[in-house]
């Protein structure tokens, strides 16, 4: 597991406190999107397709800090768009860290080297860098020749300066398990902390619709990939139960309130991936007034092929807390990579 002990401790303590207080719906990670504007046009992205007047909107640093305090999640993922385009990104990050939250700044790394001076290494701060595979695969995914080399150069520089680095990898149609396994070996060699990995979500606004995997295809691919993990030192920023779910050994419903989203339009209903329910004006309104029963696999067709950690990792965390000995067995004996695939 690629998550440091200090972060695991804070998150577990937070979860136990929520359960002690009898809270059924509580966030684990705040998805904070202070802008949708980006310097890339990724083929599978649904954010940059917003109209121009939305792409020109920015959340102020005060709005960002208010969202962090209102939500209360121990981890904040600062995304977008490209957050390094935000003029107040330094102050936004510093303010969140001052509130003792763990910050993951999600970036395509195009601007990272020239922006590194704005930040300081900290146990509470990580650059989560978007890489969708080796050079050809990644450059095609982000629709920019040379993007892979820029990102790798930035990772090496940031690591030399002592920054925490993780890789955020989205898998699309046409990916071969063996090639992805080689890629994971490569990024581990860069000294990254861990990898967040999941099949891409089929955004309605995405330019290329044939990129996306169906649920059965996704689980078959991840099972083959995890079969290749044996004897390799891969570190994932996921629970063992979420990986077991990706491999087709568990059936989960999503927990959308586990990763609530605050962006330039408000608190997004029902989740980071869909805004079908409109926007709430406060986190309290999001939690209390959203009809959560309308969403999830089997409830809404747009959710049926989704396997993203933003929806299912919180479910896996709660499952592990409820079944710690089962989780321990998975850690000891590994994830099953044969037999029937559960859908």
C-alpha positions in Angstrom: 0.0 0.0 0.0 1.4 3.4 -1.0 -0.2 5.5 1.7 2.2 6.7 4.5 1.5 5.5 8.0 0.9 9.1 9.3 -1.9 9.5 6.8 -3.4 6.1 7.5 -3.4 6.9 11.2 -5.2 10.2 10.7 -7.8 8.7 8.4 -8.5 5.7 10.6 -8.8 7.9 13.7 -11.2 10.2 11.8 -13.4 7.2 10.6 -13.6 5.7 14.1 -14.6 9.1 15.5 -17.4 9.4 12.9 -18.7 5.9 13.7 -18.5 6.7 17.5 -20.7 9.7 16.9 -23.2 7.6 14.9 -22.7 9.3 11.5 -23.8 7.1 8.6 -22.8 9.5 5.8 -19.4 11.1 6.2 -16.7 12.1 3.6 -13.2 10.6 3.3 -11.8 12.7 0.5 -13.0 16.2 -0.6 -12.7 16.6 -4.4 -12.0 20.3 -4.7 -12.1 21.7 -8.3 -11.3 25.4 -8.0 -11.4 25.7 -11.8 -12.3 23.7 -14.9 -9.8 25.4 -17.2 -7.0 23.2 -18.5 -3.9 23.4 -20.8 -4.7 20.0 -22.3 -7.6 18.5 -24.1 -7.7 14.9 -23.0 -9.8 12.6 -25.2 -11.6 11.1 -22.2 -12.2 14.2 -20.2 -15.7 15.6 -19.5 -14.6 18.8 -17.7 -13.1 20.9 -20.5 -16.3 20.6 -22.6 -18.1 23.1 -20.3 -19.0 26.4 -22.1 -16.4 29.2 -22.1 -18.1 31.3 -19.4 -17.9 28.3 -17.0 -14.2 27.6 -18.0 -13.4 31.1 -17.0 -14.8 30.7 -13.5 -12.4 30.4 -10.5 -13.0 29.6 -6.8 -11.3 32.1 -4.5 -8.8 30.8 -1.9 -11.4 31.8 0.8 -14.1 29.7 -0.9 -11.7 26.7 -1.1 -10.8 27.0 2.6 -14.5 27.3 3.5 -15.3 24.1 1.6 -12.5 22.2 3.4 -13.8 23.3 6.8 -17.4 22.7 5.9 -16.8 19.2 4.6 -14.3 18.1 7.3 -12.7 15.3 5.2 -9.2 14.4 6.3 -7.9 14.3 2.7 -8.4 17.0 0.0 -7.8 16.2 -3.7 -7.3 19.5 -5.5 -8.1 18.9 -9.2 -9.7 20.6 -12.1 -9.0 21.4 -14.9 -5.4 22.0 -14.2 -5.0 23.5 -10.7 -1.5 24.9 -11.5 -3.3 27.5 -13.7 -5.0 29.0 -10.7 -3.3 32.2 -9.6 -3.9 31.5 -5.9 -2.9 27.8 -6.0 0.0 28.4 -3.6 -2.2 30.1 -1.0 -5.0 27.5 -1.5 -2.6 24.6 -0.7 -0.9 26.4 2.2 -4.3 27.2 3.7 -5.5 23.6 3.5 -2.2 22.2 5.0 -2.5 24.7 7.8 -5.9 23.1 8.6 -4.0 19.7 9.0 -5.6 18.1 5.9 -3.6 15.9 3.5 -3.5 17.6 0.1 -3.2 15.7 -3.2 -2.6 18.3 -6.0 -3.7 16.6 -9.2 -1.7 17.9 -12.2 -0.8 16.9 -15.8 2.7 18.2 -14.9 3.0 20.4 -18.0 3.7 23.4 -15.7 5.0 21.6 -12.7 8.8 22.3 -13.1 8.2 26.1 -13.4 5.7 26.1 -10.5 7.7 23.9 -8.0 9.1 26.9 -6.3 5.6 27.8 -5.0 5.4 24.7 -2.8 7.3 23.1 0.1 7.8 19.4 0.7 5.5 18.3 3.6 4.1 15.0 4.9 0.7 16.7 4.3 1.3 17.4 0.6 1.6 15.2 -2.5 1.7 15.9 -6.2 -0.7 13.4 -7.9 0.6 13.3 -11.5 -1.6 12.1 -14.4 0.1 9.4 -16.4 -2.0 6.9 -18.5 0.9 4.6 -19.5 4.0 4.8 -21.6 4.8 7.6 -24.0 2.7 6.6 -27.0 -0.3 5.6 -24.9 -0.2 8.7 -22.6 0.4 11.2 -25.3 -2.5 9.8 -27.2 -4.7 9.9 -24.1 -3.9 13.6 -23.4 -3.8 14.6 -27.1 -0.3 16.2 -26.7 2.9 15.0 -28.3 5.7 15.1 -25.7 3.5 15.3 -22.6 4.9 12.0 -21.2 8.5 13.2 -21.4 7.6 16.5 -19.7 5.8 14.7 -16.9 8.7 12.2 -16.3 11.2 15.1 -16.2 9.0 17.0 -13.7 8.6 13.8 -11.5 12.4 13.3 -11.3 12.9 17.0 -10.4 10.2 17.0 -7.8 11.6 13.8 -6.2 15.1 15.3 -6.0 13.6 18.2 -4.1 11.9 15.9 -1.6 8.3 16.1 -2.7 5.8 13.3 -2.3 4.7 12.0 -5.7 1.9 9.6 -6.7 0.7 8.6 -10.2 -2.9 8.9 -11.2 -3.5 6.4 -14.0 -6.7 5.9 -16.0 -7.1 2.8 -18.1 -9.0 2.9 -21.4 -9.9 0.5 -24.1 -7.0 -1.1 -26.0 -4.6 -1.4 -23.0 -2.7 -4.6 -22.7 -2.1 -6.0 -19.2 1.6 -6.9 -20.0 2.4 -3.4 -21.2 0.7 -1.8 -18.2 2.7 -4.1 -15.9 5.9 -2.9 -17.5 4.7 0.7 -17.0 4.0 0.1 -13.3 7.5 -1.4 -12.9 8.9 1.8 -14.6 7.1 4.3 -12.4 8.0 2.4 -9.2 11.6 2.8 -10.4 11.1 6.6 -10.3 10.6 6.5 -6.6 6.9 7.4 -6.5 4.9 6.8 -3.4 2.1 4.8 -5.1 -0.3 4.6 -8.0 -4.0 5.4 -8.2 -5.5 3.3 -11.0 -9.0 2.8 -12.4 -10.9 2.4 -15.6 -12.0 5.7 -17.2 -15.6 6.9 -16.6 -17.7 7.4 -19.7 -18.3 11.1 -19.6 -21.2 12.2 -21.8 -19.1 15.2 -22.8 -16.0 13.2 -23.7 -14.8 13.6 -27.3 -14.0 10.0 -28.0 -16.6 7.6 -26.8 -14.9 4.4 -28.0 -12.2 4.8 -25.3 -14.3 3.4 -22.4 -14.4 -0.1 -21.1 -17.5 -2.0 -20.1 -17.7 -3.4 -16.6 -16.8 -7.0 -17.5 -14.0 -5.9 -19.7 -12.6 -3.7 -16.9 -12.7 -6.5 -14.3 -11.1 -9.0 -16.7 -8.3 -6.6 -17.5 -7.6 -5.8 -13.9 -7.6 -9.4 -12.9 -5.0 -10.1 -15.6 -3.0 -7.1 -14.4 -3.1 -8.1 -10.8 -2.1 -11.7 -11.8 1.1 -10.1 -13.2 1.7 -8.2 -9.9 3.1 -11.3 -8.1 6.7 -10.9 -7.3 6.7 -7.2 -8.3 7.0 -4.3 -5.9 3.9 -2.3 -7.0 2.5 0.1 -4.5 -1.1 1.2 -5.0 -2.9 4.1 -3.3 -5.9 1.8 -2.7 -7.3 -0.5 -0.1 -6.8 -4.3 -0.7 -10.6 -4.6 -0.9 -10.9 -2.0 -3.7 -8.3 -3.9 -5.7 -10.2 -7.1 -4.9 -13.3 -5.4 -6.3 -11.6 -4.4 -9.5 -10.4 -8.0 -9.9 -14.1 -9.1 -9.9 -14.1 -10.8 -6.5 -16.5 -8.4 -4.8 -19.8 -6.7 -5.7 -20.1 -3.2 -4.2 -22.5 -0.4 -4.5 -20.9 3.1 -4.6 -20.7 5.5 -1.6 -20.8 8.9 -3.5 -20.8 11.0 -0.3 -17.4 9.4 0.6 -15.8 11.7 -2.1 -18.0 14.8 -2.3 -17.1 17.4 -4.9 -17.0 21.2 -4.5 -16.3 23.1 -7.7 -17.0 26.4 -9.4 -20.7 25.6 -9.7 -21.3 24.5 -6.1 -21.5 21.1 -4.3 -22.0 18.6 -7.2 -24.8 16.1 -7.1 -24.5 13.1 -6.9 -20.7 12.8 -7.4 -17.5 13.9 -9.0 -18.4 12.2 -12.3 -22.1 13.2 -12.7 -23.9 16.4 -12.2 -27.3 15.0 -13.0 -28.8 16.1 -9.6 -27.7 19.7 -9.9 -25.7 21.5 -7.3 -26.2 22.2 -3.6 -25.3 25.5 -2.0 -23.7 23.8 1.1 -22.2 20.5 2.2 -25.0 20.1 4.7 -27.6 20.5 1.9 -25.6 18.0 -0.3 -25.7 15.3 2.4 -29.2 15.9 3.7 -31.2 16.8 0.6 -29.7 14.6 -2.1 -31.8 11.5 -3.1 -28.9 9.1 -2.9 -31.1 6.1 -3.7 -31.4 7.3 -7.4 -27.7 6.7 -8.0 -25.3 3.8 -8.3 -25.0 0.5 -10.4 -28.4 -1.0 -11.0 -30.2 2.3 -10.1 -29.0 4.6 -12.9 -27.8 3.3 -16.3 -25.0 6.0 -16.4 -23.5 4.4 -13.2 -23.6 0.8 -14.5 -20.1 0.6 -15.8 -18.4 2.8 -13.3 -15.7 1.3 -11.1 -13.9 4.5 -10.1 -12.3 4.8 -6.6 -14.1 8.1 -6.1 -17.3 6.0 -5.7 -16.2 2.6 -4.5 -13.1 3.2 -2.3 -15.1 4.5 0.5 -17.3 1.4 0.3 -14.2 -0.8 0.4 -12.9 1.1 3.5 -16.1 0.5 5.4 -16.1 -3.1 4.4 -12.5 -3.5 5.7 -13.4 -1.9 9.0 -16.4 -4.3 9.3 -14.3 -7.3 8.3 -10.7 -6.7 9.4 -9.7 -10.4 9.5 -10.9 -10.9 5.9 -8.8 -7.9 4.9 -5.8 -9.3 6.7 -6.2 -12.6 4.8 -6.2 -10.7 1.5 -3.0 -8.9 2.5 -1.3 -12.2 3.4 -2.5 -14.5 0.6 -3.2 -11.9 -2.1 -6.0 -11.3 -4.5 -7.7 -14.2 -6.3 -7.0 -14.0 -10.0 -8.9 -17.1 -11.3 -12.5 -18.4 -11.1 -15.7 -16.6 -11.8 -15.8 -12.8 -12.2 -18.5 -11.1 -10.1 -20.4 -8.3 -11.7 
